[in-house]
Amino acid sequence: MKGYKQPGFEDRVATAKRAKEEALAKLRSKPPVDEAAVAARIERERAREAAAAEKRAAAQKAKEDALAAKLAAEEEARAKAEAARPKVATPEEMKAARDARYAARKARKK
């Protein structure tokens, strides 16, 4: 009983040559590239890229505007909180108020 024989070197070379010829024939059978179609495709790609860039710029502008509005609201809230907080008198102001009360009391006694 004979075993399975591997294809020999000549068989492998012939198979590779046949495959190469078939690939070249398939490549030659393709229609030539239409320059107008290529130019139109490139123009569509550029238009799509420009639209995407414009969309990104609009999104970035909206993001910056939202951040600016948020910062303005925070600043306004901070100003309102500062205005609502009772003012702490300095020692000089406290002394001036005490002196004014003392002077008023003296004026009433006379």
Steps between C-alpha positions, in 0.01 A plus 500: 500500500645830391471813718383846396766684304558865557503715186853530372702815448405530133132469589524774760685731258240439228214569744664826616559609137139424412374695804722798411375501141137484617555791739662708225216419261246604762689825559519577128127444459414783743366817337729805509459753777261783413672827594169687527365245747818519706486881503133492603577253781786719625275807491228318698761394755625859537144628539429236767819591685412871486151429635646289780750773588220759506292273722794452738559876512131563578507238774815654649340848488188368673714333763694822562177702518353256751815522711495881486132504603573261786790717621285813478222331700751389762645852523150647536414249772826580676423874484149444639638289783758768577229768506273289722775423750499742793792735498747458783610835637867574537632608840526860379135501390395346833691771691344776288149362567571475873632856505188619315273329756704649784474849346123458453458391859698802621292729283177363648616562856563869446 
